[in-house]
Structures are given as structure tokens and as C-alpha cells.
Amino acid sequence: MKAAVVSGYGGPEVIQFKEVEKPIPKANELLVEVKATTVTVADTRIRAFDLPSGTRFIGRFALGITKPRRKILGAEFAGMVSSVGTDVSKFKPGDRVVASSLPKFGGYAEYACIPERSMICKIPEGVDYKTAVTLPIGARTALYYLLKADIEPDKRILIYGASGSVGTFTVQLARRFGADITAVCSSANTKLVQSLGATKVLDYRSPNFERQLNCYDIIFVAVDKLPTQIAINHLADNGIYLNITDPFKKISMIRESIRTKKRFIMAENLKDTSQDLADLLDLVREKSLQPVIDRVYAFEELPEAHRYVDSGRKKGNVVISLG
Ligand SMILES: NC(=O)c1ccc[n+]([C@@H]2O[C@H](COP(=O)([O-])OP(=O)(O)OC[C@H]3O[C@@H](n4cnc5c(N)ncnc54)[C@H](OP(=O)(O)O)[C@@H]3O)[C@@H](O)[C@H]2O)c1
């Protein structure tokens, strides 16, 4: 089968297309013919070994000392079940499924194996592969952290980085929870973010940016570029700050959480609940959640798609179609 294989850490040119052996599912696994995958920040960060500071040393051991241990990236995929192992009971050949392939990756290939007991769901009728494939990482992350922040009607939430994958899902889901949303993005994305449900949209490039901020019950940092002190200054006394990228608290956060009732929740591995993914698929089916798809590339254009995501300018999701 054809697969996109990374030869080492580096730019998009390290992605090379090769013929590799088609995987054989173990007794507890499904073999899926991949129809769509994505380029997430998780894929580009691993390819480039571009990890948040403080995680690089441990990252070498986890991901591979000189080159990625996982040669075939692709953190999420959607496709049709081709065959199943003898112990698989919930899926059969022909089922349309979507899955998160973390932590093993493997979506950048014509076929991928995945255990039945992992983050995998059947895709409901009326939802296509390219739409479904955006949900396992971006949408699930948004939902997971909003629930951690005890999102409730009328809570004032600031969503920083509202135009990315996680951001566009967070705005839509926070709207469903009835929150009062202030979203932050560049002026190029204001209309998009407004259309998703933000009450107020601020441009982080505006010279008055900080002066336009109010006090928030939740500050959701989807793109890790909001200076900590600004977040601290605008977080309500019993407010919750969430940062989905950086796993480490800053000293100023620790100090603030001792002095006040403010809570600081940092990046962590999501708990695998396929029910969340199924619920999100249902929302998409009933058109209550509309994944933002910025660009769709053909499989052969994967290096180009990585180059685009590297630019840091993608809006919502970048999808790779395998036909
Ligand atoms: N913890 C988890 O489980 C988890 C899961 C998924 C993702 N993540 C992390 O979440 C982060 C966000 O990923 P993503 O895919 O949602 O988005 P992304 O691709 O990192 O962000 C793209 C967006 O960022 C905006 N942006 C760029 N510079 C900005 C700035 N200075 N201020 C505000 N916005 C800015 C861009 O808008 P403009 O062009 O308008 O500037 C663009 O729309 C990544 O670091 C990723 O690793 C964590």
C-alpha cells in the first residue's frame, strides 16, 4: 500500500511516499481503508520536533531520539472497515468509521489498523468522511476542556485563538452551552468567528487589544500566544484559565492561585471516551455543529498541506482526501 513516511525530523520535505506492507489486523483490531485524514498541529509538531519548551528533553525519548519513532503520521482518520480481527464484535467490513489514531498515529496511509477498544466510532448517515475526520482531535479537545471549566449558561468566556481547529469548535460548543463569548482572532477571521456564535470578537493585533478586554469566568487559550499576565489580570477571582498547549504552570500562575481562587488548568492527555466522539458526530448530523474546513488536499499534496499548517494561519481544519 502507499503511505507517507517521515524519514527524519524536519520540514515538509521529510515526508516521502513509499510502498509499504499493508498492515494485518490483530484479533482485537480493525483494518480500515483510509478515505480522509487531516494535518493537525500534533502532526506538524512531531514532524518538525517543535515541542513546547520544557518538554523537548523528555520528548526525544517519547518520540524518537534522532527521528520520529512513528514513521507514518496522521493523528486522525476516517474510512471504511476492510476487515476485522476474530475478537472484534462491534464493527464489520463495510462500516464507515472515524478514529483518533493517537498515540500511535498511522492515518497517512491507504490502510490503517486500530484496536476496537480505542477512540473509534461509526459515522452516521448524512455525514461524509471529510467532515467526520475533523472531530477526533479538534472538537473533542474543545468539548473536553469546556467541560473541565464547568461551562454553564451566561458564563463569560474569552476564547483566544478562536480561528484554529480547537478555537472554531470551542466557539460553537460554548455557544451551545449558552456562554457569553468573546473571541480573539485577527481581523481577517472576524466574520468567520462571528458566524460561529461569538458575541464579541477582538483582534489580537489591535493596539488597544488589552484595553478592550473585560473580566472573564473562563479564559480558554487555544493558541498559546496570550501573555500570562494579561490572562491573570482579566480572570475573575474564582475564574478558570485553560491552556491546551503548555503542560507547565508558570510561577505567576502558582502565586495567583495561592492568593485568589483562580484555577489554572494546563494541557494534559485527553481521556479516551468514544461517547464524546459519538455525541459530536450526532451534533454534526443534526447540523448543530459545523466543522470549519479551510482546505482539502489530495494525498499526494500532503507535504504542501503540512507547509500550509506550518504557516500558523489555517482556519479550522486542513483535510487530506484519499478518494
Ligand atoms: N491538549 C490537546 O489535547 C490538544 C489537542 C489539539 C490541539 N492542541 C494544541 O492546540 C493548539 C491549537 O491548535 P489548532 O489546530 O486549534 O490551531 P492552530 O493551527 O495552531 O492555529 C491556527 C490559528 O491561529 C491563529 N493565530 C496565529 N497567531 C495568533 C496569535 N498571536 N493570537 C491569536 N491567534 C493566532 C491564526 O489566525 P490568524 O491567521 O487570524 O492569525 C489561525 O487561524 C496547538 O498548539 C495544538 O498543539 C492541543
The ligand as a Gaussian input file, in Angstrom:
#p B3LYP/6-31G(d) Opt

LIG

0 1
 N       -4.239000      19.342000      24.540000
 C       -4.719000      18.748000      23.470000
 O       -5.247000      17.630000      23.530000
 C       -4.637000      19.448000      22.147000
 C       -5.405000      18.978000      21.084000
 C       -5.392000      19.667000      19.887000
 C       -4.566000      20.786000      19.757000
 N       -3.777000      21.179000      20.783000
 C       -2.895000      22.354000      20.638000
 O       -3.735000      23.458000      20.434000
 C       -3.066000      24.430000      19.673000
 C       -4.020000      24.995000      18.650000
 O       -4.227000      24.126000      17.581000
 P       -5.297000      24.477000      16.454000
 O       -5.208000      23.414000      15.444000
 O       -6.586000      24.790000      17.075000
 O       -4.849000      25.872000      15.859000
 P       -3.556000      26.343000      15.065000
 O       -3.490000      25.723000      13.745000
 O       -2.368000      26.254000      15.976000
 O       -3.902000      27.871000      14.931000
 C       -4.217000      28.474000      13.737000
 C       -4.864000      29.800000      14.054000
 O       -4.084000      30.535000      14.993000
 C       -4.333000      31.899000      14.794000
 N       -3.247000      32.683000      15.339000
 C       -1.967000      32.757000      14.900000
 N       -1.252000      33.603000      15.677000
 C       -2.115000      34.060000      16.634000
 C       -1.979000      34.944000      17.742000
 N       -0.816000      35.567000      18.013000
 N       -3.046000      35.152000      18.505000
 C       -4.240000      34.552000      18.248000
 N       -4.438000      33.707000      17.222000
 C       -3.383000      33.457000      16.423000
 C       -4.423000      32.009000      13.276000
 O       -5.305000      33.044000      12.947000
 P       -4.797000      34.350000      12.151000
 O       -4.278000      33.866000      10.825000
 O       -6.042000      35.145000      12.044000
 O       -3.750000      34.977000      12.993000
 C       -5.003000      30.650000      12.827000
 O       -6.366000      30.715000      12.487000
 C       -1.820000      23.763000      19.120000
 O       -0.688000      24.218000      19.845000
 C       -2.026000      22.295000      19.404000
 O       -0.821000      21.611000      19.642000
 C       -3.817000      20.556000      21.965000

